[in-house]
C-alpha cells in the first residue's frame, strides 16, 4: 500500500472513470469478506476511514476522498474496515460500493448504497439505540470484562433467531431490533455492544467457509467467541450453548464445526490477534446450555444432568465454590416411557429476578434475598410440558411441547410490572366446544386477576352467565368471549 500526496492526485484526475466493485474476492460470498486483520489498513488509512465513517453518519449521497490517495485495490479493505469498525452505521450496504477513479487507479468519489430509505434512517437509528440500551441494561463497571462478554453473548443468542431474510439480515440492526439475522449480523451486533460496555473486540471471518465470528480481549489476551454457533438452529426458547465462548486458536480448530477450519489461511488473518491463551478452554461454563446470569461476582445457571441422573440443579457459583439453590427431579419422558436425552429446565433474568421452569411449574428466584416462589402450575388438562423460558421486555415467555417433543407452543405466560409484581396471563380451559341443545358447561378461566366478563356473539345459539356458565339454545355456532386482566380469550361453541 502506497500513500500518494493529494497534489499528485489532483494532476491525475483529468479523466475519471466510473465503475463499482463487490467487496469480496468471491462474489458468491461477498457478504462474508472482512478486512481488519491486515495491520496496514489501520496504520495507513485511519484518517480516511474516520472521514468515510463521518460522511456515512451524515448519510451523504457521495463522498469525495480524492485527497487521501487511495489505490483501487485497497478500497476493498478500507471500506470493509469502516463498516465493521462502526456497526452502528447499519443502514449502508457493507459489501458493495460504486466509485469513481482516475486513470492511475486512485479513488476519487464514493457513492454508498443505502439499504434503508434515507428519509427514514433517523427513525431506524432511534430504534437501534433503544435496543442497544435494553441489551446492555444492568451491565456496569462492577462487572468484569468476562461477565460483560458472557452476559451479552447470552442475551444475543436468546434474543435472536438465525434467519436470512434479506440484505438487512447482515446488519447489527436486524439482530438487535427485529431479532433475526445471520452470522455477520451477530458478529457486528456483539462487537458494537461490547464497545458500549468497554470491552475490546474484532470481527473475524473464515472467507473460504463464508462464516464470521468475534475475537474478544479479556485480561490482555484474545479469545474466539462465536455467538452464532452457540445459538441453536432451529431456535429453541431459553437454550444457549457456551461451546464457542472464549476459545483458544487450538481449541477452536479442534472443534467439530467445519466453519472455523482453515481461518488462519485467509488473507484477513493476522498473528497480531492470535488466541494463544488456553485459560478458559475447560471453564465451568463450557457445557452449560442455559443462560448464565451474572450478579455481584457470582454466576447462576442450570446443571441439566445433576448427579448424572438428568435432574436439574440451579447453581450459584462464586470463585471456585458452588452452592445448589434448588434441585428439580423431573425427568422428561417420551410417550413410550423412555427418558429424553436432556433435562429441559431453563432460566432467564429480568430486573434482578431469575425465572425458571420445571416440567409443569414456573418459579421465581430473588437474587437480592435468595428466596424462591412458585409463580404458576399448569392445570392437569394441559398435556404439554414446559421446556424453556425467556424474558422479553416486561414479560416472561414459555415454551411447551408434547411428550414426543414434536408439537410446540410459545406464549406469554407472565407479565411483570415496573415494581416487579407478577401477573400470570389468564387462559381458558376450552377454546372450542360442541354441545347438544339444552346442555351446558362451565367456561373456566385460569389465572389472571380481577373480575371476569363474559359475552356471547349470538345469544340465540348459546348464552353465557356472569359466572361463565354456557348453555346451548339452538343449532348453530357462536363465540363466547371472556376478558380478564386485559386479556381477551375466545371459545368457539357449536350447538348440534
N, C-alpha and C positions, 0 to 999 in steps of 0.2 A: 504494500500500500504506500503510495507516494502522495505527499501533500504538495500542491501547486499554489503559488500566490494568486490571489484574485485578480491582480493586474494582468497576468498572463491569460487567465480565463477570459477576461474581457476582450482580449485581442482575438480569441478563437471562436467567438460567438456569432460571427458574420452569417454562417449557415447553420440553422438549427433544425434538427430532425425530430420528429415526433414518433414515439413508439411506446411500448409497455412491456413489462416482464412479469411472469408469475414468480413469486419469491420462493422458489424451491428448485432443487436440481431435478426432481422428479415431478412432473406436472400432475401425476395421478395422486400424489400425496402432498400437494403444495401447502395444505393447512398444517402439516406436521414439521415444517422446516424451522429450526430455531438456530440462532446466531451466537448466543452471548459468550460462548467459551473460547472464542478467539480473542485473546487479550488485546490485540492490535485495535479492535473496534473501540474499546473504551479509551485506550491511550491516544489514538489518533483522532477520534471523531466525537469526543464527548461534547464539544461545543455545538457541532451541527446537530447531534442527537437532541440536545436540550432545546435548540431552536425549533426543530421539527415538532417536538412534543408541545412546545408553547403554541405554535401555529395550529396544531390539530385541536388543542383545547379551545381555541377560538373559532374552530370549525371553518377554517379558510378553504375556499374552493381551489386555490393554487398556492404553492409555496415556492418562493424563489430561493434556491440555495447555491446559485452560481458563484457567490463569493467564497464558498468553502472548498472548492476544488475537489469534488467527489467523483472518482472514476466510476464508470458504469458497473464494473464487476463488484465494487464494494457496496453498491446500493443495496444489494441483497441483504447483507449483514447489518448495515446501518438501520434500515427500515424495520427489520425484524427486531433489532435491538431496542429501537424506540417502542415498539408495540408490546414487547414482553417485559420491558422495564417499567412500563406505565399501563398496567392492566385496567386502570380507570378510564383510559381512552378506548372504551369498548365499542364505540359507535363507528369505528373506522375498520375497513377490511384490512386485516393484518397480513394477508397472503398475496396481495396484488396491488400494484400502483402504476398508473400511466405516468410517463415523464417526458420531458424534452431534453435533448442533449446536443452538444456541439459536435463537430466532425472529429474532434480529437478524443471523444468519448467521455467528456466530463458532463455531469448532470447540471442542468440549468433550472428547470421548473418541475415540481412535483404536482400532480393533480390527484389527491387522495380520494378514494372511493368510500362513501359513507353508507353503511348498511342499515342505518335508521334514517327516517325522514328528518332532514336537518332542522326544520322548524320545530320538531317535537323533541329534539335531543335534550334541551334543558329539563323537560319533564321526566325523561328517562334517567338523567343524571340524578335527579331528586329521588327517584325510586331506588336507584342503585345505592346512593348514600344512606338511605333509610335502612336498606337491607344489610349493609355493612355494619351499621350501628347495632342491629339486632344480633348479628353473628358475634360481635366482639363484646357484647354486654356481659358484665361481670368479670372480664379479664382485666387485671390491674397489675401494678408494679409489685404487689406482694407475691405474685406467681412467678415461678422460674420459667426460663425460656422453654424448657421441656414441657411444663404444664401448659403453657400457652400454645405450643405447637400441637400437643396432644388434643387439647380442647377444640381447636379449630379443625384439626383432622377429622374428629368425630362429628362435629357439627355439620361439616360439608357433606360427609358420607351419608349422614342421616337425613339431611335436608335436600339432597339432590338425587335425581334418578338419571342413570345413564341413558341418554336418548339423543340420537342425531336427527333433528327435525329440519334445520336449515342452517344458513351461514352464521346465524346468531348463536348456534349451539357451541361455537368455538370461543365464545366470549365469557368473561367473568360475570357479565350482566345476567346472562341466561341461567348460569349456575346458581347465583345468589338470589335473583329476583323471581324467576319462574320455576326454579328447582329442576331444570333439565339441562343436560349438556354432555359433551364428550371430553376426552382426556385433556385436550388443550384448554378447554374452559375450566375444568377442575384445577389444573396447574396454575393458570393465571389468577383464578379466584383465590386459591390458597396463598400464592405469593403476595397478592395485594393485602389480604387480611393480616398476614404475618408482618408486613411492613407497617401496618397501622398499630400493632402492639409491640413494635420494636425488635422483631426477630428477623435476622438476615436470611434471605433465601434466593434461589435462582431457579429458572425453568431449565429442564434438561430433556433432550429428545433422543430417541433411537430412530434415526432417519430411515434406516432400512426396514424397520418394523412399523413405522408410522405411529409411534406412541410417545407420549410426553408425561413427565412427572417432575418432581422437585428435588432440589438439594437444599437442605436446611442446616444452618450453622448453630450448633449447640455446644457451649463450653469451649469455643475456639476450634471445633472440628466440624467438618462437613459430613452429612449423612443423607442417604436416599430416603425420600418419602413419596409413596405413590398412593394418593388418596383414591384414585380411580380403581385401582386393583383391589383396594380394601373395601370397596362398595359392591355389594353382591349384585349379580345380574342373573335373573330378573330381580328387581328391587324387593327387599324384604324388610318390612317395618321394624325398626329397632335393632336391626342386625348391622354390625360394623366390625370388620376384621382389623387386626393390627399386625398382619403378616409382613406388610411393606412399610412399616413405620420405623424410621431411624436405623437403616441397614448400612453396613459397610459395602464397599465395592464387591468384595469376595462373596459375601452373603447374598447380595442381590444376584450376582452372576450364577450362583448355585441354586437359585430359586427355581421352582417348577414352571414359572411363566416364561415363555419364549419371547415375549415382547420386550424384555430387557437385554437379552443376549446380544453381544456384539456392539454395545453402545460406545465402547472405548475406541472402536474403529471409525466412528463417524468423524467427519470434518469439524463438527461443532465441539468435540470433546477437548478439554484442556486439563493437564495434570494439576493445574493450579486449584482445581476443585476436586481433587482425589479424596475419596472417602476411605481412609485407611484405618480409622478407629473402629474397634470391634466392641466398644463398651456396652452397647445396647443389643447386640446380636441375640443374646439369650435372656433378655429382660423379662420381668414378670408379665408384661402386657402382651407378649408375643402371641399367645394362643387364646386371648380373650375375644369373645365375639359379641359382647355388649358394649354400650357406651361406657367410657371411663370418666367419671365425674371427679374433677379436681377441686378440693375445698380445704383451705388452710393447711397446705403442705401434705394433705392426705389424698389418697386415691380410693374411690368407691367403684366397685364393679361386681359382676356375677362370675363365679366359677360354676360353669354349667356341667361339670362332671365331678361334683364334690364327692370325695372318698371313692371315686371311680364307680359310682352307683347311678349315674345320671341324675343325681339330686342337684339342686341349685343352691348355692350359698352366696348371700350378699356379703361382700368382704370390704372391710376398711383396712387399707394398707398405709402405714406411715413409716418411712425408712425401711428397715428390714423386718419390722413387726407387723403381724396381721391379726385382725380381730374379726370373728364371724358374727355378723349382726343378726342374720336370720337364715335358717335352713328351710328350704321348701322341698318336701319329699315327693312331690308329684312326679310321676313318670308318664310321659306321653306315650300312648299305645295306638296302634292301628286297629281297624275294625276286626281283624283276625286275632287280636290279642298280643301280637308281637310288639316289643318295645321299639319306639322310634330311636334313631341313632343319636338324637340330640335332645337336650333339655331346652325348652323354649321360653325360659324366663328372660325377660329383657327389662331394661330400665331407661329412664330419661330424667332430665333435670329441668326444673322450672322454678325460678325465684327461691333458690336455696332449699328446695324440697326435691327428693328423689321419688318418682313414681315407678312402681314395678308390678309385674303380673305373675300370678301362678296360673294353673290351668283354668280356674273358674273365678279368680278374685283379682282385684287391683288394690294395691296398698300405697301408702304414702309415708315416707321417712323424712323426718325433720332434721336437716343437717346441723341446725343450731342446738337442738335439745336432745337429739338422739332417740326420739320417740317414734314408734311405728303405729299407724292407724289404718285399719281396713276401710277402704272407701266404698267398694261395691262388690257384690257377688252375683254371678249370672244365675237367673232363675232356672229351675230344673227343666223347663220345657225347651230351653235353648240347648241344642245338641252339639254345637260347635264349641271349641276351646280357644282360649287366648294363646297366641304365640308371639306376641310382641306389643310394645307400646312406644309412642314417640310424642314429643311435645312440639306444638306449633302455635306461635303467638300466645294466646291465653287459654289454650285448650290442650287436653290430652287425647290422642287418638289411639285406638286399639285395633289389633289385627286378630281376627278369629278364623280358624279353619276347621274343617270336619276331621274326623278321625283318620282318614286316609291322606289328609293334607292336600286334597285335590281341589276343594272349593274354598274360597276365601272371601272375607268381607272386612273392609277397613272403614271405621266410622268414628266420629267424635263421641267420646263417652263421658268426658268430664270437662266442665267449664270452670275456670279459675278466675276469681275476681281480683281486683287490684290489691286487696288486703289479704289475698291468698285463701279466701273461703272457697270451698269447692261445692259444686252442684253437679250431681250425676244427671246426664242428659236422659230425659224420660223416653220410654218406648212402649209400644203396645204388645200384648200377648198375641193378638191376631192382626194380620194385615189383610186377610180375606176370610170370608166365612160363608157357608151355604146353609140355608135354613128351610124348613117347611113352614108353610103358612101357619101362624098361631104359635110357633115356637119362639124361644128367646135365649139369649146368652148374655153374660156379663163381659163387657169390654174393659178389661183391666189395664190400668196404666201403671208401669213400674218406674220407680224413682222420680226425680224431679221434686220441686217444692211448690206449695201453694195450691190454690183452687184449680179444679179441672172443669173445663166447659166442653159440652158435647153438642153436636149438631148433625142432623140428617139432611142429605141433599134432596131426599124425596120422602116426606113423611107418609105418603100413601103406600109406599113399598115397605118401609121399616121406620119405626120411631125409636128414639133413644131418650131415656130419662136423665135427670140431672145427676143420677148416681152411676150412669153408664150401662144401664140395662137396656139391651136392644131387643125389640120384639118385631117379628115378621108380620106384615099386614096383608100383602097380596103379591102375586107373582111379578117379578121384575128385578131390577138391580139399582142400587144406590150406594152412596159413600157416606160412612159415618166418620165425622171429624172430631178429634179430641185435641184440646190445646192446654198445655201446662208448661210453666217456666219459659214461656215464649216459644216453645216447640210445637209445631202443628203435626199431628200424626193422623194417618188415614187408614181406614179399614173398608175394603170393598165387600158389600153384602149382596148376595144373590138369593132371592126367595123362589123356591120351586112351587 
